[in-house]
Amino acid sequence: MRVLNFEYGVSAHYAHSPQHEMGIASLSADACFVKSLRNWRYVDLCTRADRIQKDLSDTRIKQHEIRVSKLWNGKFAQSHQFTEGVAVRNADQSVQTQISVEMEMLYSTNRIWSLRIIRGERVPNRLVLTQIVSLSLVELIKQNPFALDLSYSEYSGGGLLGYKRDDSTLSALLSYPVSPQVSLSFGYQFTNSTIDYFDLKTPILALKFQALRF
């Protein structure tokens, strides 16, 4: 039997760097059509809108994405899910295409491992995400999900006063719920830029308001 579901929701996020006294607030809304196919395959058609406010900037992003997923049981984990996706992002009057792959593994202990890789095309004269590799572990402790996220990302295409700008960022973040709808995260972020002004080493403290689904 093939089933078509429609899901949509909104979420909010706030991150603060105590060292640099900088804050980032974001608001997101997304909607997806999820179609169930044969043999535990799924197709998602999603659209998403984000607004990201920093101390000196206000960015609006629109994204449309198609994802194809496959579920199966395995020897090393209770279940696996492999997902491929193609997305088109529109931000700051520029358009970028991204491709992604993700592997998720669910164990009988309710532990979840996931690995995700995103590659983005270069956009002339725009600093855009060209690559990100992220590893996530979610562990249920007393029925509460504790998450550890590690990521490495690369941005390219920017510039300042005639100098080329490329950034690479390493981050580690530990998250846990403080209520059913709110999670608290803390971690550290290190950014190395070809322009020294944008180098960054800072702790991160964040609040995430979980998506309200309708």
HULIN-V444112 format. One record per residue. N is the residue number from 1. RES is the residue in three letters. NEAR is the number of other C-alpha atoms within 10 Angstrom. D_LAST is the distance of its C-alpha to the last C-alpha in Angstrom with 2 decimals. Layout:
n=<N	N>
res=<RES	RES>
near=<NEAR	NEAR>
d_last=<D_LAST	D_LAST>
This chain:
n=<1	2	3	4	5	6	7	8	9	10	11	12	13	14	15	16	17	18	19	20	21	22	23	24	25	26	27	28	29	30	31	32	33	34	35	36	37	38	39	40	41	42	43	44	45	46	47	48	49	50	51	52	53	54	55	56	57	58	59	60	61	62	63	64	65	66	67	68	69	70	71	72	73	74	75	76	77	78	79	80	81	82	83	84	85	86	87	88	89	90	91	92	93	94	95	96	97	98	99	100	101	102	103	104	105	106	107	108	109	110	111	112	113	114	115	116	117	118	119	120	121	122	123	124	125	126	127	128	129	130	131	132	133	134	135	136	137	138	139	140	141	142	143	144	145	146	147	148	149	150	151	152	153	154	155	156	157	158	159	160	161	162	163	164	165	166	167	168	169	170	171	172	173	174	175	176	177	178	179	180	181	182	183	184	185	186	187	188	189	190	191	192	193	194	195	196	197	198	199	200	201	202	203	204	205	206	207	208	209	210	211	212	213	214>
res=<MET	ARG	VAL	LEU	ASN	PHE	GLU	TYR	GLY	VAL	SER	ALA	HIS	TYR	ALA	HIS	SER	PRO	GLN	HIS	GLU	MET	GLY	ILE	ALA	SER	LEU	SER	ALA	ASP	ALA	CYS	PHE	VAL	LYS	SER	LEU	ARG	ASN	TRP	ARG	TYR	VAL	ASP	LEU	CYS	THR	ARG	ALA	ASP	ARG	ILE	GLN	LYS	ASP	LEU	SER	ASP	THR	ARG	ILE	LYS	GLN	HIS	GLU	ILE	ARG	VAL	SER	LYS	LEU	TRP	ASN	GLY	LYS	PHE	ALA	GLN	SER	HIS	GLN	PHE	THR	GLU	GLY	VAL	ALA	VAL	ARG	ASN	ALA	ASP	GLN	SER	VAL	GLN	THR	GLN	ILE	SER	VAL	GLU	MET	GLU	MET	LEU	TYR	SER	THR	ASN	ARG	ILE	TRP	SER	LEU	ARG	ILE	ILE	ARG	GLY	GLU	ARG	VAL	PRO	ASN	ARG	LEU	VAL	LEU	THR	GLN	ILE	VAL	SER	LEU	SER	LEU	VAL	GLU	LEU	ILE	LYS	GLN	ASN	PRO	PHE	ALA	LEU	ASP	LEU	SER	TYR	SER	GLU	TYR	SER	GLY	GLY	GLY	LEU	LEU	GLY	TYR	LYS	ARG	ASP	ASP	SER	THR	LEU	SER	ALA	LEU	LEU	SER	TYR	PRO	VAL	SER	PRO	GLN	VAL	SER	LEU	SER	PHE	GLY	TYR	GLN	PHE	THR	ASN	SER	THR	ILE	ASP	TYR	PHE	ASP	LEU	LYS	THR	PRO	ILE	LEU	ALA	LEU	LYS	PHE	GLN	ALA	LEU	ARG	PHE>
near=<5	8	9	12	10	13	12	16	15	18	17	19	18	18	19	18	18	12	10	11	8	13	16	16	18	18	16	18	17	19	19	19	16	19	16	17	15	9	9	11	16	19	20	20	16	19	19	18	17	19	15	17	16	13	10	6	8	13	12	16	17	17	18	18	18	18	18	17	19	17	16	14	12	12	7	10	17	14	16	20	17	18	18	18	18	17	18	17	19	16	15	11	8	13	17	17	18	18	18	18	17	18	17	19	22	19	14	9	10	15	17	20	19	18	17	18	18	19	18	22	15	18	17	11	13	17	18	22	22	19	19	19	17	18	18	18	18	20	17	13	11	7	8	14	17	18	19	17	16	16	18	18	19	21	20	23	17	17	15	8	5	7	10	15	19	19	20	18	18	18	19	19	19	19	20	18	18	11	11	9	12	15	18	17	19	17	17	15	17	15	17	17	18	14	14	9	8	13	14	14	17	16	18	20	19	20	19	19	18	17	17	12	11	9>
d_last=<23.78	21.54	17.80	15.41	11.68	9.17	6.62	5.85	6.04	9.13	12.01	15.60	18.91	22.47	25.62	29.18	32.58	35.02	38.01	37.43	35.51	32.81	29.12	26.20	22.90	19.96	16.59	14.32	11.51	10.85	9.82	11.37	12.95	14.18	17.31	19.20	22.95	26.05	27.38	24.16	23.49	20.24	19.68	16.81	16.77	14.92	15.27	15.04	16.45	18.09	20.39	22.94	25.46	28.69	31.79	33.35	30.69	27.41	25.87	23.14	22.03	20.37	19.98	19.61	19.93	20.67	20.82	22.63	22.47	24.85	24.72	27.95	29.80	32.57	35.60	34.63	31.04	29.15	26.94	26.74	24.32	25.77	23.79	25.32	23.76	24.96	23.41	24.69	24.32	25.43	26.51	29.52	30.76	31.03	29.42	29.35	28.63	27.59	27.77	26.40	27.00	25.48	26.64	24.83	26.74	25.58	28.47	29.10	29.22	25.49	26.75	25.04	27.05	25.83	27.88	26.63	28.88	28.13	30.92	30.85	33.48	35.77	35.53	38.88	39.26	35.70	34.75	31.96	30.67	32.96	32.23	30.21	30.67	28.42	28.76	26.31	26.91	24.44	26.23	25.01	27.34	27.10	23.57	22.55	21.94	24.70	24.62	27.54	27.11	30.18	30.29	32.93	32.28	34.60	34.44	37.11	38.39	38.71	41.92	43.66	47.10	48.01	46.97	44.52	41.47	39.81	37.73	36.95	34.73	34.57	32.01	31.26	28.37	27.79	24.46	23.65	21.10	22.34	19.42	16.20	14.39	17.51	19.93	23.45	25.28	28.92	31.13	33.62	33.75	36.88	37.24	40.45	41.09	44.07	44.27	45.05	43.37	39.93	40.79	38.58	38.73	36.34	34.37	30.64	28.61	24.85	21.83	18.34	15.26	12.74	9.56	6.69	3.79	0.00>
